[in-house]
Amino acid sequence: MNNLTTFEDFLKACQNDHPPKLWSKGLQALWYDAKGEWDASHDIAQDLSSELGSWIHAYLHRQEGDQFNANYWYRRANRPFPNLTLDEEFKLLVEYVIRS
């Protein structure tokens, strides 16, 4: 996946103007979120019909402060509402996608 093996590699890639085209849609969604482009990240996550897409979608709504909507998407992702900071969850998401 474009020599991406660590969270630090991901952060370096966030210095680019666009996410690598070879990246999975999940990783691209997280890249857009890291760049502060919530809408672009949300659009990708919303189109991912998988537990990962639901998890990213949940995280984004949690970030937005919409706990009701976030709870719905965490249930769809088969995950409990996290007891982590947003930054911790973001890192966990990125590392999960890199390993997948």
N, C-alpha and C positions, 0 to 999 in steps of 0.2 A: 504494500500500500504506500508506495512512494517513499520507502525507507523510514517510515514513521513507526517508531518502536516505544517512545516514551512521551509522557505529558509535556516534557520540555521540548521535544521535537515538534509537538503540536503547537506550542506557544510560539516557537520560531516561525512556523508556517503562517501564523496569524499576522506576521509582519508583511505578508504579501497582499496584493490588491484583490486577489481572487483565490478561492480554495482550489487546490489541485483537482482537475477534472477526474482523475482516477480514484479519488476518494469516494467512499460510500456516501449515500445520501445522509445517513445519520451523522457521519463525521462532518459533512458539509454544513448541516444544520447547526452543529455545535460551533463550527468555525464562525458562522454568521453571528451567533450569539456572542462569541468572544469579541467580535468586532463591534458589538453594540447595535446590531441590526436585527432586533427582535422580530419584526414582521417577516423578514426573509427566512429566519430560522423557523418561525412558527409555520410558515407556508410549507416548508419542506417536511417538518415533523407531522403536520396535519395530513400530508399525503402518504406517510409511511404507515401502512396497515400491518403493524407488527408490535410486539411488546416493547421493542426499543423505541419505535415511533411514539407509542403511548407514554413511555417514560420521559422522553425528551419533551413531549407535549405537556406532561404534568409539571416537570421542572420549570418550563417557561411560564406556565400559569401561576405557579408558586412564586416565581420571581416577580411576576406582575402584581402579586398580592391578592389574586383571586383564588382563595383557598377552596371554595366550593368546587370550582371547575378543576382545580389541581387534584382534589380528592377523587373526582370522577376518573381522571386519567391515570392516577396511581392505581386505582382498582383495575382499570383496563390493562395496565402493565403488570398486574399481579405483584405489586410492591406496596408496602406500607408507606404512609406519609413519613418522610425521613426525619430523623432527629439529628440533622446535620445542618451546617451553614450552607447557604447557596454555593459558596466557593468550593466547599468540600464535596457537595453533590456534583458540581460541574466537573471537578477533577475525576471523581469516581466514574461519571458518565464517559468522559473522554477515554480514560484507561480501559473501561469495559469495551468500548467500540474498537479500540486499538487491538485488544486481545481477541476479539471475535473474528 
